[in-house]
Amino acid sequence: MPVDPQIQALLDAGRHLPRTESLPVAEARAMYEARTAAYAPPARVARVEERMIPGPAGAPLRLRVYTPEGPGERDGEGDGEGPFPLLVFFHGSGFVLCSLDTHDGTCRNLCAGAGCVVASVDYRLAPEHRFPAAPEDCLAATRWCAAQAAELGADPARVVIGGDSAGGNLAAVTALRLRDEGRPAVLGQMLLYPVTDWHTPGWPSYAENAEGYGLGRATMEWFWGHYLADPAREAAHPHAAPIRAESLAKLPPALVTTAEYDPLRDEGEAYAEALRKAGVTVACTRWLGLNHGFYSWTGKVDHATAAMREATGWLREVFAGRPPSWETRHR
């Protein structure tokens, strides 16, 4: 279908901006941070706090922890009820850009919509910290959050990991590592337009959506160029490209969402199908007319708002022990 008119208006409004891959990293980061001013106000949560936790490289990691309103707080009658389920979230970044701030609204919407604590992880970015720094941080943060769930007002028996774009890659990789390396058990993996493979040769959607829809092929090549120090050795590593894993069996249930006008569309859907063939419970949705990054436009783009409702509904079902499954559907 054609590009959603609300998305097209946003694309048109951004035509004057320089291409990400044409900028030094510091300037690209500043440009992405500035975009948050255009996002819609997010849902209300009970509180937000930041914590420093031990990191795998000796330096601490920062978390931003969102706590939902409980029934009492929503009714104006007192404190909320816990413990809540827990989502450990890894923000999108291309492994290079973005921050807890760029994804603050997304985390608030997930927290309120799913009624869960969200722990957003400030993992190390490339090129200052190349692969495997980010997956090491995400694994360490997941383990810490599960072990200290009670301290966060969360239930250690109801933990899901998730992320968008590069964060979806990191969630998929963390699920693989938890399966292979042990602890903790998680109930699900929420993969929102995830990076699952190396850009070369690239899936058909890399050619179909190479430019003109926001994220393009050249930008993905720029991201990967900063992330991997030795592509010849690392590009096929399953902790960089999870679709290259020898087996996807015995992984937790997954939600995989893709966008029609996204170079990552096909690799995300291929990963969903590979999970399904390995016996994993999978729900996969392609959002028609939308482009990469659409969850950031919740409250401003109607179909992005519907996609956020789907994601939070999936979380609620998984936390309740009822992971839904559906073949790749177009919405």
C-alpha positions as CSV (number, residue, x, y, z in Angstrom):
1,M,0.0,0.0,0.0
2,P,1.2,3.6,-0.3
3,V,3.1,5.2,2.5
4,D,0.8,6.2,5.3
5,P,-0.1,9.9,4.8
6,Q,0.9,10.8,8.4
7,I,4.3,9.1,7.9
8,Q,4.7,10.8,4.5
9,A,4.1,14.2,6.2
10,L,6.9,13.4,8.7
11,L,9.2,12.3,5.9
12,D,8.5,15.5,3.9
13,A,9.1,17.7,7.0
14,G,12.6,16.0,7.4
15,R,13.8,16.4,3.8
16,H,16.0,19.3,4.8
17,L,18.0,17.3,7.3
18,P,21.4,15.9,6.4
19,R,21.8,12.2,5.8
20,T,23.0,10.4,8.9
21,E,25.9,8.7,7.1
22,S,27.2,12.1,5.9
23,L,27.7,13.3,9.5
24,P,30.4,12.8,12.2
25,V,29.1,10.6,14.9
26,A,28.7,13.4,17.5
27,E,26.6,15.5,15.0
28,A,24.4,12.5,14.1
29,R,23.7,11.8,17.7
30,A,22.7,15.4,18.3
31,M,20.4,15.3,15.4
32,Y,18.6,12.2,16.7
33,E,18.3,13.7,20.2
34,A,16.7,16.8,18.7
35,R,13.9,14.8,17.1
36,T,12.4,13.9,20.4
37,A,10.8,17.4,20.6
38,A,8.4,16.4,17.8
39,Y,7.1,13.3,19.5
40,A,3.6,13.2,21.1
41,P,3.3,13.4,24.9
42,P,3.6,9.8,26.2
43,A,1.4,7.9,28.6
44,R,1.5,8.7,32.3
45,V,3.5,6.4,34.7
46,A,3.8,6.5,38.4
47,R,7.5,7.3,38.7
48,V,10.8,7.2,36.8
49,E,14.1,6.8,38.5
50,E,17.7,6.1,37.5
51,R,20.1,3.6,38.9
52,M,23.7,2.7,38.4
53,I,24.5,-1.0,38.3
54,P,27.7,-3.0,37.9
55,G,28.8,-3.3,34.3
56,P,30.8,-6.2,32.7
57,A,33.7,-4.0,31.9
58,G,34.2,-2.6,35.4
59,A,32.4,0.7,34.8
60,P,28.8,1.0,36.0
61,L,25.8,0.8,33.7
62,R,22.9,3.3,33.9
63,L,19.3,2.1,34.0
64,R,16.2,4.2,33.8
65,V,13.4,2.4,35.6
66,Y,9.7,3.2,34.9
67,T,7.0,2.0,37.3
68,P,3.3,1.9,36.2
69,E,0.4,3.2,38.0
70,G,-1.4,0.5,39.9
71,P,-5.2,0.3,40.1
72,G,-5.3,2.5,43.2
73,E,-3.2,5.3,41.7
74,R,-5.3,5.3,38.5
75,D,-8.4,5.7,40.7
76,G,-6.8,8.4,42.8
77,E,-7.2,6.2,45.9
78,G,-3.5,5.6,46.9
79,D,-0.5,3.6,46.0
80,G,-0.3,1.1,43.2
81,E,-0.1,-2.6,43.7
82,G,3.1,-4.6,43.0
83,P,5.1,-6.5,42.3
84,F,4.7,-5.8,38.6
85,P,6.0,-7.8,35.7
86,L,9.3,-6.6,34.2
87,L,10.4,-5.6,30.7
88,V,14.2,-5.1,30.3
89,F,14.4,-2.8,27.2
90,F,17.2,-2.1,24.8
91,H,16.7,1.1,22.8
92,G,17.3,1.3,19.1
93,S,20.6,3.0,18.0
94,G,22.2,1.4,15.0
95,F,24.6,0.5,17.8
96,V,25.9,4.1,17.5
97,L,23.2,6.6,18.2
98,C,20.2,7.3,20.5
99,S,19.9,7.1,24.3
100,L,17.6,6.6,27.2
101,D,16.2,10.1,26.3
102,T,15.3,9.3,22.7
103,H,13.3,6.3,23.8
104,D,11.8,7.8,27.0
105,G,8.4,8.1,25.4
106,T,8.4,4.6,24.0
107,C,9.3,3.2,27.4
108,R,6.6,5.2,29.2
109,N,4.0,3.9,26.7
110,L,5.2,0.3,27.1
111,C,5.1,0.7,30.9
112,A,1.6,2.2,31.0
113,G,0.2,0.0,28.3
114,A,1.5,-3.3,29.6
115,G,1.3,-2.5,33.3
116,C,4.9,-3.5,33.8
117,V,8.1,-2.1,35.2
118,V,10.4,-1.1,32.3
119,A,14.1,-1.1,32.9
120,S,15.8,0.8,30.0
121,V,19.5,0.0,29.6
122,D,22.1,2.6,28.7
123,Y,24.4,0.1,27.0
124,R,27.8,1.2,25.5
125,L,27.7,2.6,22.0
126,A,30.1,2.2,19.0
127,P,32.5,3.3,17.7
128,E,33.9,4.1,21.2
129,H,32.8,0.6,22.3
130,R,32.6,-1.8,19.4
131,F,31.1,-5.3,19.3
132,P,30.7,-7.2,21.6
133,A,30.4,-4.4,24.2
134,A,26.7,-3.8,23.7
135,P,25.6,-7.4,23.9
136,E,27.8,-7.9,27.0
137,D,26.1,-4.9,28.7
138,C,22.6,-6.1,27.8
139,L,23.3,-9.6,29.2
140,A,24.7,-8.2,32.4
141,A,21.8,-5.8,32.8
142,T,19.2,-8.5,32.2
143,R,20.8,-10.7,34.8
144,W,21.0,-7.9,37.3
145,C,17.4,-6.8,36.8
146,A,16.1,-10.4,37.2
147,A,18.2,-10.9,40.4
148,Q,17.2,-7.5,41.9
149,A,13.6,-7.5,40.6
150,A,12.2,-7.1,44.0
151,E,14.2,-4.0,44.5
152,L,12.6,-2.6,41.3
153,G,9.1,-3.5,42.5
154,A,9.0,-6.3,39.9
155,D,8.4,-10.1,39.9
156,P,11.5,-12.1,39.0
157,A,9.3,-14.9,37.6
158,R,7.7,-12.6,35.0
159,V,10.6,-11.1,32.9
160,V,10.6,-10.3,29.2
161,I,13.4,-8.8,27.2
162,G,12.8,-6.5,24.3
163,G,14.0,-3.7,22.1
164,D,13.6,-1.9,18.8
165,S,15.9,-1.9,15.7
166,A,19.5,-2.5,17.0
167,G,17.9,-3.0,20.4
168,G,15.8,-5.7,18.9
169,N,19.0,-7.3,17.7
170,L,20.4,-7.1,21.3
171,A,17.2,-8.6,22.7
172,A,17.4,-11.5,20.3
173,V,21.1,-12.0,21.1
174,T,20.4,-11.8,24.8
175,A,17.8,-14.5,24.4
176,L,20.3,-16.7,22.6
177,R,22.9,-16.2,25.3
178,L,20.5,-16.9,28.2
179,R,19.6,-20.1,26.5
180,D,23.2,-21.1,26.0
181,E,24.9,-19.6,29.0
182,G,22.1,-19.9,31.6
183,R,20.0,-17.7,33.9
184,P,17.6,-16.1,34.1
185,A,14.7,-17.7,32.4
186,V,12.6,-15.1,30.5
187,L,9.0,-15.4,29.4
188,G,9.4,-13.7,26.0
189,Q,11.4,-11.6,23.6
190,M,9.8,-8.5,22.0
191,L,11.6,-7.7,18.7
192,L,10.4,-4.5,17.1
193,Y,11.7,-4.1,13.5
194,P,14.9,-5.9,14.6
195,V,18.3,-6.0,13.0
196,T,19.0,-9.8,12.6
197,D,21.6,-10.0,9.8
198,W,24.6,-8.4,8.2
199,H,23.8,-5.9,5.4
200,T,25.7,-7.7,2.6
201,P,24.3,-9.0,0.4
202,G,21.2,-7.9,2.1
203,W,17.6,-9.1,1.8
204,P,15.3,-7.9,-1.0
205,S,13.8,-5.1,1.2
206,Y,17.3,-3.6,1.3
207,A,17.0,-2.9,-2.4
208,E,13.3,-2.0,-2.3
209,N,13.7,0.5,0.5
210,A,17.3,1.6,0.0
211,E,16.4,5.3,0.3
212,G,13.5,7.7,0.6
213,Y,11.9,6.3,3.7
214,G,14.1,7.4,6.5
215,L,16.5,4.6,7.4
216,G,18.2,3.5,4.2
217,R,20.9,1.0,3.1
218,A,23.7,3.6,3.3
219,T,22.9,4.4,6.9
220,M,22.8,0.7,7.8
221,E,26.2,0.3,6.2
222,W,27.5,3.3,8.2
223,F,26.1,1.8,11.4
224,W,27.7,-1.6,10.8
225,G,30.9,0.0,9.9
226,H,31.1,1.7,13.3
227,Y,29.9,-1.4,15.2
228,L,32.2,-4.2,13.9
229,A,35.9,-3.9,14.1
230,D,36.5,-7.0,11.9
231,P,33.5,-7.7,9.6
232,A,35.2,-10.6,7.9
233,R,35.3,-12.4,11.3
234,E,32.4,-10.9,13.1
235,A,29.6,-10.4,10.6
236,A,28.5,-14.0,10.7
237,H,28.8,-14.3,14.5
238,P,25.4,-15.1,16.0
239,H,25.9,-12.5,18.7
240,A,26.1,-9.9,15.9
241,A,23.7,-11.5,13.4
242,P,21.3,-13.8,15.4
243,I,19.8,-15.2,12.3
244,R,23.1,-16.9,11.7
245,A,22.8,-19.0,15.0
246,E,23.2,-22.7,14.5
247,S,19.9,-23.4,16.2
248,L,17.0,-21.2,17.4
249,A,15.3,-24.0,19.3
250,K,14.2,-23.6,22.9
251,L,14.1,-19.8,22.8
252,P,11.3,-17.9,24.5
253,P,8.1,-16.8,22.7
254,A,8.6,-13.9,20.4
255,L,6.8,-10.9,19.0
256,V,8.4,-9.7,15.8
257,T,7.1,-6.6,14.1
258,T,8.3,-5.1,10.8
259,A,7.5,-2.1,8.6
260,E,6.6,-2.2,4.9
261,Y,9.0,0.6,4.0
262,D,12.0,-0.6,6.0
263,P,15.2,-2.1,4.6
264,L,15.1,-4.4,7.7
265,R,11.7,-5.8,6.9
266,D,12.7,-9.1,5.2
267,E,15.4,-10.1,7.7
268,G,13.0,-9.5,10.6
269,E,10.3,-11.7,9.0
270,A,12.9,-14.3,8.1
271,Y,14.0,-14.4,11.7
272,A,10.3,-14.9,12.8
273,E,9.9,-17.8,10.3
274,A,13.2,-19.4,11.4
275,L,12.0,-19.2,15.1
276,R,8.7,-20.7,14.1
277,K,10.4,-23.6,12.3
278,A,12.6,-24.2,15.3
279,G,9.4,-24.7,17.4
280,V,9.3,-21.3,19.1
281,T,5.9,-19.6,19.6
282,V,5.9,-16.5,17.4
283,A,3.6,-13.7,16.6
284,C,4.7,-11.6,13.6
285,T,3.1,-8.4,12.1
286,R,4.1,-6.4,9.1
287,W,2.7,-2.8,9.5
288,L,1.7,-1.6,6.1
289,G,2.4,2.0,5.0
290,L,4.9,2.5,7.9
291,N,8.6,3.0,7.9
292,H,11.4,2.1,10.3
293,G,11.2,3.8,13.8
294,F,7.4,4.2,13.8
295,Y,6.9,3.3,17.5
296,S,8.4,6.7,18.3
297,W,5.4,8.3,16.6
298,T,2.8,6.7,19.0
299,G,0.2,9.3,19.7
300,K,1.0,11.2,16.4
301,V,0.6,8.5,13.8
302,D,-2.6,6.4,14.1
303,H,-1.2,3.1,12.9
304,A,1.9,3.6,15.2
305,T,-0.5,4.0,18.1
306,A,-2.3,0.8,17.0
307,A,1.1,-1.0,16.8
308,M,1.9,0.1,20.4
309,R,-1.4,-1.3,21.5
310,E,-0.6,-4.6,19.9
311,A,2.9,-4.7,21.5
312,T,1.5,-3.9,25.0
313,G,-1.3,-6.4,24.5
314,W,1.2,-9.1,23.6
315,L,3.2,-8.2,26.7
316,R,0.2,-8.6,28.9
317,E,-0.6,-12.0,27.4
318,V,3.0,-13.2,27.8
319,F,3.1,-12.0,31.4
320,A,-0.1,-13.9,32.1
321,G,1.4,-17.1,30.7
322,R,-0.6,-17.0,27.5
323,P,1.9,-16.1,24.7
324,P,-0.1,-15.6,21.5
325,S,0.9,-16.9,18.1
326,W,0.0,-15.9,14.6
327,E,1.5,-16.3,11.2
328,T,3.0,-13.1,9.7
329,R,0.0,-10.9,9.2
330,H,-0.3,-7.5,7.4
331,R,-2.0,-4.7,9.2
